[in-house]
Amino acid sequence: MDLLLSAASASFTPVTVAAILLGSIFGVIFGSIPGLTFTVAMALAVPLTFSLDQGAAIGLMLGTYIGGMTGGSVSSILLGVPGTPSAAATVLDGYPLAKKGQASLALGMAVAASAFGGIISLIVMVVSVDLVASLAMNFGPAETFALLIFGLSTICGLSEGSLVRGFIAGILGLMVMTVGVDAMDGVRRMTFGTVTLQQGINLLVAMLALFAVPHIIDAFVRHFQEERTTKQVKAVGVELPRLRDLGRNFWLMVRCSLMGTGIGAIPGTGGPVAAFLAYAHARKTSKNPQEFGKGSVEGVVAPESANNAVTGGAMIPLLSLGIPGDPGTALLLSALLIHGLVPGPMLFIESPDAIYGIYIAIILAYLFVFAFQVAGIRFFVQLLKVPPHVLAVAIVIMCGFGAYSVRNSVFDIYTVAILGAGAYGLMRVRIPLTPIILGVVLGPAIERDFRTAMILSDGDLSVFFSSAPAILFMGLTILIVGTQVGRSLISSFSPKTPGIGRNAPVSSEK
């Protein structure tokens, strides 16, 4: 108790509180702008910590980390473009809700789910940091590969009625992420003799291309063909979520928060994996799965709970073992080392007051982010008053700036344009984009863990069935794919009901 009081007195100094508040706002702003992720914000914040004391410096970094992870939902819901890769799954139902006039409800639920997931992950971290860390360390390359393959199997549920189109889209996503120089062997793959392609396709660049460009093209097409500038923009109302809405989704938030915490504790996974797995879980357990993709509140709550719970889960191996799980925690590790804190088992013995200070800073950061975003909802939704074609111009500028800022490469801007035009073409021929996104997100990690496991096992494929976690996830993958393929075959060979389906007779009545 004395340590807790000491940490509280150090954490509630004006400088520390101001640093956490500044970092939270800084992170939300960067996270909500497509292309400027919380990783960029944290990289910019590291030099600012040099002149701060230990508590304020760590508070600034944690606030930026948490604010950036939460802020990605703003552009996902309002613009249909994820501010961060972790918010990619939120677009699937958040943007349709905004188009139905429920943007404020979607934003409110996203903020509440984000704060809930973060607090749950913090509780798990405090209570079972040693246990969770030891379990996470039992996940080697084979177990992580099985988990990622299980995540990839959700393509079956995101195929919009056609398994063939879904598998084609998933393979295209995996192919996109193989472009460049192989990290293990140094072999050039699909570069077509072009030096610039050797740098590969960055994940964020691919996200901007797949989400933003089709939306931009569609907005301009609609403007010039159907919707003229004389059309009035509808009034935008503000509808915040009620306690009944939160209560209805309470257990879903609990499950997805625990899922996100567990996935976050496994190094090399991160927010995008957790968000898509949570989204697939929500769809499978929902009473109304047909509403997903068309504007389901559950489709917003699930990924936002999971990707924000990743923040607490990622802190578990970082603090207990000194292993960062994603770029954000790697930058946080550098800040800890700069200020004399060496993560590992001895940190809990030598500097327990610093550990309690980190816990308090996380709580304050989530409270600040929650308050800032709730207060800003009525201002955020005013973006919807802007005509779509005008908003599309702003998105073009943001995406161009964001793509260039990733690696300071003009080629990334060209990549966004070319991939985005291809994505729009695929969308027109009814190839779903969501499986492509899933392949893009999971592809590099799947390849890395598969090849690492094969190297460690000397080419023995049985390594993927040699432990309980690997057997569990492989079995679930086979079950899901088999079930979906079976349903697809049954529906394709079953007799069509007259009056229903593509070949139904057309009535002559007007």
C-alpha positions as CSV (number, residue, x, y, z in Angstrom):
1,M,0.0,0.0,0.0
2,D,2.9,2.4,0.8
3,L,4.3,1.7,-2.7
4,L,0.9,2.4,-4.3
5,L,0.6,5.7,-2.4
6,S,4.1,6.7,-3.3
7,A,3.5,6.0,-7.0
8,A,0.2,7.9,-6.9
9,S,1.8,10.9,-5.4
10,A,4.4,10.9,-8.1
11,S,1.9,10.2,-10.9
12,F,-0.5,13.0,-9.9
13,T,2.0,15.8,-10.1
14,P,0.9,18.6,-12.5
15,V,3.8,17.9,-14.9
16,T,3.0,14.1,-15.1
17,V,-0.7,14.6,-15.5
18,A,-0.1,17.3,-18.2
19,A,2.3,14.9,-20.0
20,I,-0.3,12.1,-20.0
21,L,-3.0,14.5,-21.2
22,L,-0.8,15.9,-23.9
23,G,0.3,12.4,-25.1
24,S,-3.3,11.2,-25.2
25,I,-4.5,14.1,-27.3
26,F,-1.4,13.9,-29.5
27,G,-2.0,10.2,-30.0
28,V,-5.7,10.6,-30.8
29,I,-5.0,13.3,-33.5
30,F,-2.3,11.2,-35.1
31,G,-4.3,8.0,-34.9
32,S,-7.3,9.6,-36.5
33,I,-5.4,10.9,-39.6
34,P,-4.9,8.2,-42.2
35,G,-1.3,7.4,-42.6
36,L,-0.1,9.1,-39.4
37,T,-0.2,6.2,-36.9
38,F,0.5,6.2,-33.2
39,T,3.9,4.7,-34.1
40,V,4.8,8.0,-35.9
41,A,3.4,10.0,-32.9
42,M,5.5,7.9,-30.5
43,A,8.6,8.3,-32.6
44,L,8.1,12.1,-32.5
45,A,7.4,12.0,-28.7
46,V,10.6,10.2,-27.8
47,P,12.9,13.3,-28.1
48,L,10.3,15.3,-26.0
49,T,10.9,12.9,-23.1
50,F,14.6,13.8,-22.8
51,S,13.9,16.9,-20.6
52,L,11.2,15.3,-18.5
53,D,11.5,13.3,-15.3
54,Q,10.9,9.5,-15.4
55,G,7.2,9.6,-14.5
56,A,6.2,12.3,-16.9
57,A,8.3,10.8,-19.7
58,I,6.7,7.3,-19.4
59,G,3.3,9.0,-19.0
60,L,3.8,10.9,-22.3
61,M,4.7,7.8,-24.2
62,L,1.9,5.7,-22.7
63,G,-0.7,8.4,-23.4
64,T,0.5,8.6,-27.0
65,Y,0.4,4.9,-27.4
66,I,-3.2,4.5,-26.0
67,G,-4.5,7.6,-27.6
68,G,-3.2,6.6,-31.0
69,M,-4.7,3.1,-30.8
70,T,-8.1,4.5,-29.9
71,G,-8.0,7.4,-32.3
72,G,-7.9,5.1,-35.4
73,S,-11.6,4.5,-35.1
74,V,-12.5,8.2,-35.8
75,S,-11.5,8.1,-39.5
76,S,-12.6,4.5,-39.8
77,I,-16.1,5.4,-38.9
78,L,-16.4,8.8,-40.5
79,L,-14.3,8.4,-43.6
80,G,-14.2,4.7,-44.2
81,V,-10.4,4.9,-44.1
82,P,-8.6,3.3,-41.0
83,G,-6.4,5.8,-39.2
84,T,-4.2,2.8,-38.0
85,P,-4.0,-0.8,-39.3
86,S,-5.6,-1.9,-36.0
87,A,-8.8,0.0,-36.9
88,A,-9.2,-1.8,-40.2
89,A,-11.8,-4.2,-38.9
90,T,-13.8,-1.2,-37.5
91,V,-14.4,0.1,-41.0
92,L,-16.5,-2.9,-42.0
93,D,-19.5,-1.8,-39.9
94,G,-18.5,1.6,-38.5
95,Y,-18.6,3.3,-41.9
96,P,-22.0,1.7,-42.9
97,L,-23.4,3.0,-39.6
98,A,-22.1,6.5,-40.4
99,K,-23.8,6.3,-43.9
100,K,-27.0,5.3,-42.1
101,G,-26.9,8.5,-40.0
102,Q,-25.6,6.8,-36.8
103,A,-22.0,8.0,-36.8
104,S,-22.2,9.4,-33.3
105,L,-23.6,6.2,-32.0
106,A,-20.8,4.3,-33.7
107,L,-18.2,6.7,-32.4
108,G,-19.6,6.5,-28.9
109,M,-19.7,2.7,-28.8
110,A,-16.2,2.6,-30.2
111,V,-14.9,5.0,-27.5
112,A,-16.7,3.1,-24.7
113,A,-15.5,-0.3,-26.0
114,S,-11.9,1.0,-26.4
115,A,-11.8,2.2,-22.8
116,F,-13.4,-1.0,-21.5
117,G,-10.9,-3.2,-23.4
118,G,-8.0,-1.2,-22.1
119,I,-9.1,-1.3,-18.5
120,I,-9.9,-5.1,-18.7
121,S,-6.4,-5.7,-20.2
122,L,-4.9,-3.6,-17.4
123,I,-6.7,-5.7,-14.7
124,V,-5.4,-8.9,-16.4
125,M,-1.9,-7.5,-16.5
126,V,-1.9,-6.5,-12.9
127,V,-3.4,-9.7,-11.6
128,S,-1.6,-12.3,-13.8
129,V,1.4,-10.7,-15.4
130,D,3.7,-13.6,-14.6
131,L,1.2,-16.3,-15.6
132,V,0.2,-14.7,-18.9
133,A,3.9,-14.0,-19.7
134,S,4.8,-17.6,-19.2
135,L,1.9,-18.8,-21.3
136,A,2.7,-16.4,-24.1
137,M,6.3,-17.6,-24.1
138,N,5.1,-21.1,-24.8
139,F,3.8,-19.8,-28.1
140,G,6.7,-20.6,-30.5
141,P,6.6,-20.1,-34.3
142,A,4.5,-23.3,-34.8
143,E,1.8,-22.2,-32.3
144,T,1.7,-18.6,-33.6
145,F,1.4,-19.9,-37.2
146,A,-1.5,-22.1,-36.1
147,L,-3.2,-19.1,-34.5
148,L,-2.7,-17.0,-37.6
149,I,-4.0,-19.7,-39.9
150,F,-7.1,-19.8,-37.6
151,G,-7.4,-16.1,-38.1
152,L,-7.0,-16.5,-41.9
153,S,-9.8,-19.0,-41.9
154,T,-12.2,-16.2,-41.1
155,I,-12.0,-15.4,-44.8
156,C,-14.8,-18.0,-45.1
157,G,-17.1,-15.8,-43.1
158,L,-16.1,-12.6,-44.8
159,S,-16.6,-13.8,-48.4
160,E,-20.0,-12.1,-49.0
161,G,-21.7,-15.3,-50.0
162,S,-19.1,-16.7,-52.4
163,L,-16.3,-18.9,-51.0
164,V,-14.5,-18.9,-54.4
165,R,-14.4,-15.1,-54.6
166,G,-13.3,-15.0,-50.9
167,F,-10.4,-17.4,-51.5
168,I,-9.3,-15.5,-54.6
169,A,-9.3,-12.3,-52.6
170,G,-7.4,-13.8,-49.7
171,I,-4.7,-15.2,-52.1
172,L,-4.4,-11.8,-53.7
173,G,-3.8,-10.2,-50.3
174,L,-1.1,-12.8,-49.5
175,M,0.5,-12.2,-52.9
176,V,0.7,-8.4,-52.4
177,M,2.7,-8.8,-49.2
178,T,5.3,-11.1,-50.8
179,V,6.5,-8.3,-53.1
180,G,10.1,-7.2,-52.2
181,V,13.2,-8.7,-50.9
182,D,12.7,-11.9,-48.8
183,A,13.8,-11.0,-45.2
184,M,15.3,-14.5,-44.6
185,D,17.1,-15.3,-47.9
186,G,17.5,-11.9,-49.5
187,V,15.8,-13.2,-52.7
188,R,13.9,-10.7,-54.8
189,R,10.3,-11.7,-55.3
190,M,7.8,-10.2,-57.8
191,T,9.9,-7.0,-58.2
192,F,9.9,-7.3,-62.1
193,G,13.4,-6.0,-62.2
194,T,12.4,-2.7,-60.5
195,V,14.7,-1.5,-57.7
196,T,11.9,0.5,-56.0
197,L,9.8,-2.6,-55.6
198,Q,12.5,-4.2,-53.6
199,Q,11.4,-2.2,-50.5
200,G,8.1,-4.2,-50.6
201,I,4.6,-3.0,-50.0
202,N,4.2,-1.4,-46.6
203,L,1.1,-2.6,-44.6
204,L,-0.1,1.0,-44.0
205,V,0.3,1.9,-47.7
206,A,-1.7,-1.2,-48.7
207,M,-4.4,-0.2,-46.2
208,L,-4.7,3.2,-47.6
209,A,-4.9,1.8,-51.1
210,L,-7.6,-0.8,-50.3
211,F,-9.8,1.4,-48.2
212,A,-9.3,5.0,-49.3
213,V,-8.9,4.9,-53.1
214,P,-12.0,2.8,-53.9
215,H,-14.0,5.2,-51.7
216,I,-12.5,8.2,-53.4
217,I,-13.2,6.9,-56.9
218,D,-16.8,5.9,-55.9
219,A,-17.4,9.4,-54.5
220,F,-16.3,11.1,-57.7
221,V,-18.2,8.7,-59.9
222,R,-21.4,9.2,-57.9
223,H,-20.9,13.0,-58.0
224,F,-20.5,13.2,-61.8
225,Q,-23.1,10.6,-62.7
226,E,-25.8,10.8,-60.2
227,E,-25.5,13.3,-57.3
228,R,-25.0,16.9,-58.5
229,T,-23.8,19.7,-56.3
230,T,-27.3,21.1,-56.1
231,K,-28.3,18.3,-53.8
232,Q,-28.6,19.4,-50.2
233,V,-26.6,17.7,-47.5
234,K,-28.8,16.2,-44.8
235,A,-28.6,17.5,-41.2
236,V,-26.4,15.5,-38.9
237,G,-27.7,14.6,-35.5
238,V,-25.8,13.4,-32.4
239,E,-27.0,10.2,-30.8
240,L,-24.7,9.0,-28.0
241,P,-24.9,5.4,-26.8
242,R,-27.2,4.6,-23.9
243,L,-26.5,2.3,-20.9
244,R,-28.9,-0.2,-22.5
245,D,-26.7,-0.3,-25.6
246,L,-23.6,-0.9,-23.5
247,G,-25.3,-3.5,-21.4
248,R,-26.5,-5.4,-24.5
249,N,-22.9,-5.8,-25.6
250,F,-21.2,-6.1,-22.2
251,W,-20.3,-9.8,-22.4
252,L,-19.1,-9.4,-26.0
253,M,-16.8,-6.7,-24.9
254,V,-15.5,-8.9,-22.0
255,R,-14.8,-11.8,-24.4
256,C,-13.1,-9.7,-27.0
257,S,-11.1,-7.8,-24.4
258,L,-9.7,-11.0,-23.0
259,M,-9.0,-12.2,-26.5
260,G,-7.2,-9.0,-27.3
261,T,-5.2,-9.2,-24.1
262,G,-4.1,-12.8,-24.9
263,I,-3.1,-12.0,-28.5
264,G,-1.3,-8.8,-27.4
265,A,0.8,-10.8,-25.0
266,I,2.1,-12.9,-28.0
267,P,5.0,-11.1,-29.6
268,G,4.6,-10.5,-33.3
269,T,0.8,-10.5,-33.5
270,G,-0.6,-7.1,-32.5
271,G,-3.8,-5.1,-32.9
272,P,-4.8,-6.0,-36.5
273,V,-4.8,-9.7,-35.8
274,A,-6.8,-9.3,-32.5
275,A,-9.3,-7.0,-34.2
276,F,-10.1,-9.4,-37.1
277,L,-10.3,-12.4,-34.8
278,A,-12.6,-10.5,-32.5
279,Y,-14.7,-9.4,-35.5
280,A,-15.0,-13.0,-36.7
281,H,-15.9,-14.2,-33.2
282,A,-18.6,-11.5,-32.9
283,R,-20.1,-12.5,-36.2
284,K,-20.2,-16.2,-35.3
285,T,-21.8,-15.6,-31.9
286,S,-24.2,-12.9,-33.0
287,K,-28.0,-13.4,-33.2
288,N,-28.1,-11.3,-36.3
289,P,-24.9,-12.2,-38.3
290,Q,-26.6,-11.0,-41.5
291,E,-26.3,-7.4,-40.3
292,F,-22.5,-7.5,-40.2
293,G,-21.0,-5.5,-43.0
294,K,-24.1,-3.4,-43.3
295,G,-23.9,-1.5,-40.0
296,S,-23.9,-3.7,-36.9
297,V,-23.0,-2.1,-33.6
298,E,-21.4,-5.5,-32.6
299,G,-19.1,-5.2,-35.5
300,V,-17.7,-1.9,-34.0
301,V,-17.7,-3.0,-30.4
302,A,-15.8,-6.3,-30.9
303,P,-12.7,-5.0,-32.8
304,E,-12.4,-1.9,-30.7
305,S,-12.5,-3.8,-27.5
306,A,-9.9,-6.3,-28.8
307,N,-7.4,-3.9,-30.4
308,N,-7.3,-1.6,-27.3
309,A,-6.9,-4.6,-25.0
310,V,-3.8,-5.4,-27.0
311,T,-2.1,-2.4,-25.4
312,G,-2.3,-4.0,-21.9
313,G,-1.5,-7.4,-23.3
314,A,1.6,-6.1,-25.1
315,M,2.8,-4.6,-21.9
316,I,3.0,-8.0,-20.2
317,P,6.0,-9.4,-22.1
318,L,7.5,-6.0,-22.3
319,L,7.6,-5.4,-18.6
320,S,8.2,-9.0,-17.4
321,L,10.6,-10.2,-20.1
322,G,11.8,-7.0,-21.9
323,I,10.3,-8.3,-25.2
324,P,8.3,-5.7,-27.3
325,G,5.4,-7.2,-29.2
326,D,4.9,-4.4,-31.8
327,P,6.6,-1.2,-33.0
328,G,4.7,0.8,-30.4
329,T,6.1,-1.2,-27.4
330,A,9.5,-1.2,-29.1
331,L,9.5,2.6,-28.9
332,L,8.2,2.4,-25.4
333,L,11.0,0.1,-24.5
334,S,13.5,2.7,-25.8
335,A,11.9,5.3,-23.6
336,L,12.1,3.1,-20.5
337,L,15.8,2.3,-21.1
338,I,16.6,6.0,-21.7
339,H,15.1,6.8,-18.3
340,G,17.0,4.1,-16.4
341,L,14.3,1.4,-16.3
342,V,15.4,-2.0,-17.6
343,P,12.3,-4.3,-18.2
344,G,12.6,-7.8,-16.9
345,P,11.9,-9.8,-13.8
346,M,14.2,-7.6,-11.7
347,L,12.2,-4.5,-12.6
348,F,9.3,-5.7,-10.3
349,I,11.8,-6.2,-7.5
350,E,14.1,-3.1,-7.9
351,S,11.5,-0.5,-9.1
352,P,8.0,-1.6,-7.9
353,D,7.0,2.1,-7.6
354,A,7.7,2.6,-11.3
355,I,5.5,-0.4,-12.1
356,Y,2.6,1.1,-10.1
357,G,3.3,4.4,-11.8
358,I,2.9,2.7,-15.2
359,Y,-0.5,1.2,-14.1
360,I,-1.8,4.6,-12.9
361,A,-0.6,6.3,-16.1
362,I,-2.5,3.8,-18.2
363,I,-5.7,4.4,-16.2
364,L,-5.3,8.2,-16.6
365,A,-4.6,7.9,-20.3
366,Y,-7.7,5.9,-20.9
367,L,-9.8,8.4,-18.9
368,F,-8.3,11.3,-20.8
369,V,-8.8,9.7,-24.2
370,F,-12.4,8.7,-23.3
371,A,-13.3,12.2,-22.1
372,F,-11.6,13.9,-25.1
373,Q,-13.3,11.7,-27.7
374,V,-16.7,11.8,-26.1
375,A,-16.5,15.6,-25.9
376,G,-15.4,15.7,-29.5
377,I,-18.1,13.4,-31.0
378,R,-20.5,16.3,-31.7
379,F,-17.7,18.0,-33.6
380,F,-16.3,15.0,-35.3
381,V,-19.7,14.1,-36.9
382,Q,-19.9,17.5,-38.5
383,L,-17.5,16.1,-41.1
384,L,-20.5,14.3,-42.5
385,K,-22.0,17.6,-43.5
386,V,-19.3,18.0,-46.1
387,P,-20.3,16.9,-49.6
388,P,-18.8,13.5,-50.4
389,H,-16.8,14.7,-53.4
390,V,-15.3,17.6,-51.4
391,L,-14.4,15.2,-48.5
392,A,-12.9,12.9,-51.1
393,V,-10.5,15.6,-52.1
394,A,-9.4,16.0,-48.5
395,I,-8.9,12.3,-48.2
396,V,-6.7,12.3,-51.3
397,I,-4.5,14.9,-49.7
398,M,-4.3,13.1,-46.4
399,C,-3.6,9.7,-48.0
400,G,-0.9,11.2,-50.2
401,F,0.8,12.9,-47.2
402,G,0.3,9.7,-45.0
403,A,1.7,7.4,-47.7
404,Y,4.8,9.6,-48.2
405,S,5.4,9.9,-44.5
406,V,5.7,6.1,-43.9
407,R,9.1,5.8,-45.6
408,N,9.6,9.3,-47.2
409,S,9.1,7.6,-50.6
410,V,7.2,9.1,-53.5
411,F,6.9,5.5,-54.9
412,D,4.5,4.7,-52.0
413,I,2.1,7.4,-53.3
414,Y,2.2,5.7,-56.7
415,T,1.6,2.3,-55.0
416,V,-1.5,3.6,-53.2
417,A,-2.9,4.9,-56.5
418,I,-2.2,1.7,-58.5
419,L,-3.3,-0.8,-55.8
420,G,-6.3,1.4,-55.1
421,A,-7.4,1.5,-58.7
422,G,-7.0,-2.3,-58.9
423,A,-9.1,-2.7,-55.7
424,Y,-11.9,-0.6,-57.2
425,G,-11.9,-2.8,-60.3
426,L,-12.1,-5.9,-58.1
427,M,-15.0,-4.3,-56.2
428,R,-16.8,-3.7,-59.4
429,V,-16.6,-7.4,-60.4
430,R,-17.8,-8.4,-56.9
431,I,-14.5,-9.6,-55.5
432,P,-14.8,-8.7,-51.7
433,L,-12.0,-6.5,-50.4
434,T,-12.1,-7.7,-46.8
435,P,-10.4,-11.0,-47.4
436,I,-7.7,-9.1,-49.3
437,I,-7.1,-6.9,-46.3
438,L,-7.0,-10.0,-44.0
439,G,-4.4,-11.6,-46.3
440,V,-2.4,-8.3,-46.3
441,V,-2.5,-8.1,-42.5
442,L,-1.7,-11.8,-41.7
443,G,0.5,-12.7,-44.7
444,P,4.0,-11.5,-43.5
445,A,3.5,-13.0,-40.0
446,I,2.2,-16.3,-41.4
447,E,5.2,-16.7,-43.8
448,R,7.7,-15.7,-41.1
449,D,6.4,-18.1,-38.5
450,F,5.9,-21.0,-41.0
451,R,9.5,-20.7,-42.2
452,T,10.9,-20.3,-38.8
453,A,9.1,-23.3,-37.5
454,M,10.3,-25.4,-40.5
455,I,13.9,-24.3,-39.9
456,L,13.7,-25.2,-36.2
457,S,12.1,-28.6,-36.9
458,D,14.4,-29.4,-39.8
459,G,11.6,-29.5,-42.3
460,D,9.3,-31.7,-40.2
461,L,5.6,-30.7,-40.8
462,S,4.5,-32.5,-37.7
463,V,5.8,-29.6,-35.6
464,F,2.4,-27.9,-36.4
465,F,0.6,-30.7,-34.5
466,S,3.1,-31.3,-31.7
467,S,1.7,-29.0,-28.9
468,A,-1.8,-28.5,-27.5
469,P,-2.2,-24.9,-28.7
470,A,-1.1,-25.8,-32.2
471,I,-3.5,-28.8,-32.4
472,L,-6.3,-26.7,-31.0
473,F,-6.0,-23.9,-33.5
474,M,-5.4,-26.2,-36.5
475,G,-8.4,-28.3,-35.5
476,L,-10.6,-25.2,-35.3
477,T,-9.3,-24.1,-38.7
478,I,-10.2,-27.4,-40.3
479,L,-13.6,-27.3,-38.6
480,I,-14.4,-23.8,-39.8
481,V,-13.2,-24.3,-43.4
482,G,-14.9,-27.7,-43.6
483,T,-18.2,-26.4,-42.3
484,Q,-18.2,-23.4,-44.6
485,V,-17.3,-25.5,-47.7
486,G,-20.0,-28.0,-46.8
487,R,-22.6,-25.3,-46.5
488,S,-21.5,-23.8,-49.8
489,L,-21.8,-27.2,-51.6
490,I,-25.2,-27.9,-50.0
491,S,-26.6,-24.5,-51.0
492,S,-25.2,-24.8,-54.6
493,F,-26.7,-28.3,-55.2
494,S,-30.0,-27.7,-53.4
495,P,-33.1,-27.0,-55.6
496,K,-34.0,-23.3,-55.9
497,T,-37.3,-22.2,-54.5
498,P,-39.6,-20.7,-57.2
499,G,-39.6,-17.0,-57.1
500,I,-36.4,-16.7,-55.2
501,G,-32.9,-16.4,-56.6
502,R,-31.2,-15.3,-59.8
503,N,-33.3,-17.4,-62.1
504,A,-36.6,-16.5,-60.7
505,P,-39.3,-15.4,-63.1
506,V,-39.9,-11.7,-63.3
507,S,-43.4,-10.4,-62.6
508,S,-45.0,-8.4,-65.3
509,E,-46.9,-6.3,-62.8
510,K,-45.7,-2.7,-62.3
